[in-house]
């Protein structure tokens, strides 16, 4: 990354010319070759004493020590691991297991004593294509992916039944299916048609099931494009699908007229699988004021996950390999590196870790930094909105604004543009924010579409996705913008070093039991919407 002249090199260039000047023209040369060694040593000592004093060596700069080639080496390794293990690094498969071993081996070589934290998680995958079709009074079939999607953790089943619209609003978001009274006249065995809004999908499905619904259809809210990419978080006893707002409103009108029947079919496999987190602490630094730096290690089953999120995992590994070169003043606080497992399953690894700490362990964490997708090919440089100035997303804990400012100031110093991104719950900061731990970090964009203003600031193509290979087979080495990645890894290293030295603006250098400023109500749990 940035190349700087080291302090040692500066000191050497200052000392040598001074020593030579002491024996230069017009000055008597030192003792003859026949003089005693003691006289030659004394003469040399006088010459060095006459030289100007050398400046103190410059403090190590972690952003200068970490090089792009270090990060690329790790990216190539993750790509090769995926290529030889089924094409992905998803949890439960060999690609993830080998990725864990790779990270552990590199950490040990760098002098760490990494810990592998194993856990199990509920596994859910669709076995065959779902069906959503209109049976009466007219017939129509809806296209999966375009018109509707199956909710993660939907139950399996095939239902053909009449449809009842449950408190669907005439306009706006509404509270459809959020209250038990919404189902007062609901007939058992019917399909409950609800609109997304206000409460969680899990709440809507639980109330529908309690009322005797045979299946649940939850369509998108106004202003949202496409079907609902949602999760009910725990295995549901009935099929659950999510149509688009266009399809859903048409169904709601037909249901109110009476006689609407749908066929809903879902087919999924579920059970338990195992995964791991990798945790490694620096040997120096206060154990009671930990700077936690994290990134998820797993990919989706569809591809190798090089931008999402080998870029974050590789950046952390490169920084960890060089952080030992910092001196005591730069490592007053302990730095904890964490590679999370099962993020793509809904932030499972980070949530498990936060829970395993207990209240006492959480009090020792000063802040949590998260790095997820650092090199999107049509990306931007998005800093998490720690002061919530954009008034979007969950309210982050106090201290998060100081983290945002540290990133912003760094990029401003390099005249690099930045954008705010809200805390929505899409990545592994979520479990920390939920427990009142200040959080921050950067990302470069996923399936969202780049605006004209963003294209002007960052380059790239307006109207196109930040990462066209998001969660796809083509998320390979060629899917990474190395220039964008380079500047972001510099920021990872700089901010890590900054907070390793002092967390004063974040927590006053002392952790107390923190409580979120407001109830943590994320819209997402990893890759899926929760409400």
Secondary structure, 3 states (H helix, E strand, C coil): CCCCCCHHHHHHHHHHHHHHHCCCCCCCCCCCCCCCHHHHHHHHHHHHHHCCCCCCCCCCCHHHHCCHHHHHHHHHHHHHHHHCCCCCCCCCCHHHHHHHHHHHHHHHHCCCCCEEEEEEEEEEEECCCCEEEEEECCCEECCECCCEEECECCCCEEEEEEEEECCCCCCCCCCCCCCHHHHCCCCCCCEEEEECCCCCHHHHHHHHHHCCCCEEEEECCCCCCCCCCEECCCCCCCEEEEECHHHHHHHHHHHHHCCCEEEEEECEEEEEEEEEEEEEECCCCEEEEEEEEEEECCCCCCCCCHHHHHHHHHHHHHHHHHHHHCCHHHCCEEEEEEEECCHHHCCHHHHHHHHHHHHHHHHCEEEEEEECCCCECCCCCEEECCCCCCCCCCCCCCCHHHHHHHHHHHHHHCCCCCEEECCCCCCCCHHHHHCCCCEEEEECCCCCECCHHHHHHHCCCCCCECCCCCCCCCCCHHHECHHHHHHHHHHHHHHHHHHHHCCHHHHCCCCCCCCCCCCCCCCEECCEECC
